[in-house]
Every structure is written in structure tokens, then in C-alpha cells.
Amino acid sequence: MILHDYPWEIPRTEWRTIWFIGDLHVGNKGFDERDLKTVIQKVRGDDRARWFAMGDLAECINLNDPRFKLENIPPMFHQHLENLPQVQINHVCKLLKPIADKCIGYHAGNHEEKILQHTKSIDPMFDYRCLFPKVAANLGRGDGGTRIRFKDGAHVNTVKVFTTHGSSGATTEGAKFNRLKELADGFPNFDLYAMGHVHKLAVDQEPALDLPAKGRLRLIENERTFILSGCYFKTYQEGHASYGEIRNYRPTRIGSPYIKIRYGGGHGGEMMTTFGMEP
């Protein structure tokens, strides 16, 4: 597990937004570039926005991969078939460059992992390290634990974020959330839990009850937020069958979720959250 401290100076009573963007599958015909650009513009235009890259940014399926089908490759990549994964990775970097400086951390997905295993030479994470600033953490293929420290003068508020690309084979809606919540059982005191891979765009919040370590005895209700980070891969497209269609996966909702956070005034102001999904 990769641990990461991320400092963020911002007035504590103002809303700040954390996006979770992943499973783009750039280089597949099912990739929805238009909707991704819409979200990129929203992140770019918001000074109080940051984001996590959740993995599977590039399709990274080359000619020697049994999953390769020419019909799944957009015409713009046909002249680059011999170097297909690297050209796809380059396009990812071009698309994400406008918001690269706002990245908190970035994961490898199974597609990034597999291309390195197959080629022993193409490592998308090398390109991502060159794209993102040093303050952004390479969270790898496993789990990430990020402590975001919101600083406002002498006030410091901390949000703990668990992130993973994921490896679940869940296909039902309930099973996808259940997998993330099972992971959360091992990390019970985080605030946000985010997982990719399952191509589901959804957010759920649950209370977790606790007692104070000192002072007046009372119940404390802490809110835990569970995030499935969506995708930009359309399972069904006219004219050909994607590998998602062949496996009878459900149609996907395109987009990314975000969490908005602020704190109440005063020394002990409580954290308040809201969430949404775009586009």
C-alpha cells in the first residue's frame, strides 16, 4: 500500500472538490472523448478542484494480445499498430495535460499492468510520472492511502482517502458496491473510499458511529463515502461488438464522480460533504 501526504491550502469554510477519473480506455472505439473533455474543462476551470487518476487510462492492447481486434481500434490509430500502446499512452497524456498539475495521485489499472508484463518494455506509469507533478503520488497497482491536509492559517483539517483500481469480477450493481465495502472493512477509519475497474458510476454514503476518547460521553456520527469511479468506455457501439458486449456486460453510464467538502466555522467546525456526477 502506497501512503501519501497531500497538502492543500484553502479557506476551510469554502467548498473544495475532489474528482475520481478513470477507466478511460483511450484507444478503443468505445472511448468517449467528448464527455471526457467536458469533465476536464470542469476540473481545469475550478481553482478549488483536484483529482485522482484511477487507472486503465489507455487501452494498451497490442497485436500479440489475444484480446486484440482491429475492429475495436479507431481509424486514427490504424497507422500505428506496431507501436499501438505507446501511441495510445501519448494520447492520454495529451488529453490530461490541462489538469495534470491538479492530480493528487494516480493508479495503474490492469491494462497498464498487462502491457508491461507482455512487452517488458512499455510502462505507462513512466509516462504518467513525467506528466504529473512531483506532489502527485504514483499509487501503483495496489491500494493507496492518501492523507489530504487542508490548511487555513493555524487550522489543519485532514481527510483520509482510500483508493484502488480494483480487481473485482462483480457484474451486478450490489456486488460492485459490496466489494468496495468489503475492502473498507480493513480500513474502517478512512473518510472516502474509491474504486475503479467495474465501470460503474455511483456514490453511496453511510454513517459510522463512535465515542469520543475524552470529554462528554456522546455518540459521534462520522460519514463514510463509497465511490465507484465510473468510466468513459461504452460497452455497446453500433457496427461491432466490444469485449464488454461479448461478455454480456451491462451498458455503462459515462462520466466521473466528485466529492465536495467544506468545514464549519470555529475551531471545531465539522466536515460537510456533498457529491455529484458529470457530465
N, C-alpha and C positions, 0 to 999 in steps of 0.2 A: 504494500500500500504506500503510495506516494503522499507525503504530507506537505502542505503549502500554506504559508502565511501571506496574505494579500492585504496591504494597507490601502485605505481609500479615505481620503479627506473630503468630507461633505457635511453640511449642516444637518444635525441629527433629526430635526423636525421636517426635513424635506424628503419627498419620495425619491427613492433610487430604484433602478430596475435591473434585474439580473435575468438575462436570456439564456436559454439552453438550445443550441443549434447543432443538429447532427443528422446522420443518415441522409446525406445529400445524394450520394451515388452519382457524382459527376462523371459523365462518360457513358451513361446508359440512356437509351431513348426515353426511359421513364422519368428522367431527371427534370424537375420543373424549375427551370432557371428564372423564369419571370417572377414567380412567387418568392423565390429566394432573394432576388434583388429588391423586392418590396420590403422584406424584413431587414435586409442590410441597410437600406435607406433609413428605416425607422431607428435602428441602432446608431447609425452614423449621425443622425440629426439630433440625438438626445445626449447632452453633455453628462447626464446622470445615469447612463446605461453602460453596463458591462456584460460579458457573456462567456459561457463555456462552450468549447467545441467538443461534441460528444462522440466523434469517431465515424467511420465509414464515410468520410468526406468524398473520396474518389472511389470509383467502381473497382479499379485495379484488377481486372480480369484480363489476362493476356492470351495469346494464341494457343499456348500449351495447356491452358486450364480447361478441364472438361466442361465447365460452365459456359465457355466462350461460344457465342453465336453472333455471326456478323449482323443478323437482322436486329440485334439488340443495340448495335453501335450507331450513334448518329452519324450522318454523312460527313460532318466536319472533321471526324476523326479517322475516316477511311484511309487517308493517305499516310497515316501514322501508325499503322497496325503493328509494325515491327517494334515500335517503341511506345505502344499504346498506354501502358500505366503511367509512364513518366509524363506524357503529354496531358493526360487527364489530371495528374497532380499539379502540373503547371497551371492548368485552367482553374483548379481550386484556389491556388494562391492568388491568381489574378482577380477572381471574384471576391475573395475575402480581404484583400489588401486594404480597402477603405475602412474596415473596422478592426484590423489586426491589432492596433495599439490598445484596443479596449478588451482584449482577451484576458481572462483570468487564468485559464488553464485549458489544456487540450489533450484529448484521449486518442489512442489508436483503437480502431474497430477491428473486427475480424477480417475485413477486406484489406486493411493496411497490414495486418499481421500475416495474412496468407501470401501476399505478393512478396514479402521479404523472405518467407520460408521457401517459396517456389524459385525465386531468382537468386537469392543470396547476395543481391547487389542493390536492388531497388528498395529504399527505405523511405516511405513517405514522411516519417517523423523527422528525418533530417531536413527536408524541405520546410516542414512546418516550424521547426526550430529557427530556421532562417527567416521565416515570415513573421512570427510573433515576437513581441518584445521580451527581454530577459525577465521581466517581472511576471510573465505568464509561465506557469509550470507545465512541463511535459509530464502528464499524469499517466502515460503509458497505457498498456493493455488491461491492467488490473483496476483496482479501486483507487480513488483519490479522496483525501480528506483535506478540505480547504477551510482555513480559519480566516474569514474576512473581517478585518478590524476597521470599523467605521470610526474615524477620528474627527472630532469637532472641538478644537481647543483642548481643554483638560478632559473632556468626555471621550471615552472609548467604549463603543458597543461592538459586540462580537456575534457574528452569525457563523455557525458551523455547517458546512455543506459536504455531503457525501455524494460522489459522482462515480459512475461506471458506465462503460459502453454496454456491458451486459452480454450474456450468452444464452439467454433463455430461449427454449423452443416453444414457448407458450403461444397458442393461437387464439384462445378465447379471451374476451375482454377482461373477465375477472381474473384469469390465471396470470395475465400480464402484470396487473397491479399486485397480485399476491406474491409474485416473485420478488418484486421490489421491496414489499413489506417484510418478506422473509429475510432479505438482506439487512433491512433496517433493524431487525431484532438483535443483531450482533453489534449494533452501534446505536443504542437507544437514546443517546443524549444529543444527537445532531438536530438541527432545525430544518434543513432541506435535504431531501433525498432525490437524486435524479438518475434515470437510466435510459439508455437508447436501445438500439438493436431491434426492438419489437415493432417498430413502425406504427406506434400508437401515440396520438396527441391527446394528452389528458393530464389533469391536475386534481389531486384529492387532498383534503386536509382533515386531520384527526387530532383531538386533544390528548395530551398525556399528562396525568396527574402526578403531583409530587408534594412533598412537605418541605418547608424551609429548614435549613440546618440550624438556625438560631432565631431568636426573636419570637414574636407571637405565633402560636401554632395555628396554621390555617392551610387549607388546600390551595395549591398553586396549579393553575391550568396552563400548560405550555402547549403551543400548537406545533405539530409536525406536518410538514408539507411534502407530499409524494408527487414526483413529476416524471411522466413518460414524455420523452423529448421530441416525439413526432418524427417526420421525415419529409423529404422532397422527392420521393420515388413513387410514381404512380404504378400501382400493381397492374392495372388494366389499361392498355392503349390499343387504339384501332390499328389493324393491319398485321399484328404479330402477337405472339404470346411471350410474356416475360417469364423469368423463372418463378416469380411470385404467383403468376396466374397458373402455371403448370402445377404448382403445389397447392392450388386452390385457396390461397390466402385471401382474406377479405380486402375489399377496396380500402385505400388509405385516405385519411384526411391530411392534406398537405399543410405544413406550417410548423411553427415553433411556439413553445410556451414561455411565459415570463412571469417573474415574481416581483412585485413592488413592495418595498419595505420602508418604513419610517418609524421614528420613535416619538413618544410624547415628550412634552416639555418637562423641565425639572430634572433633578439628579437621578431619580428612579423611574424615568419615563419608560413605559412598556413598549415592546416591539409590536407594531401593527403591520399586517400583510394583506395584500390582495393579489389576485392573479388574473391572467388573461392569455389569449392565444391569437396569433396572427399568421398569415393575413386573413 
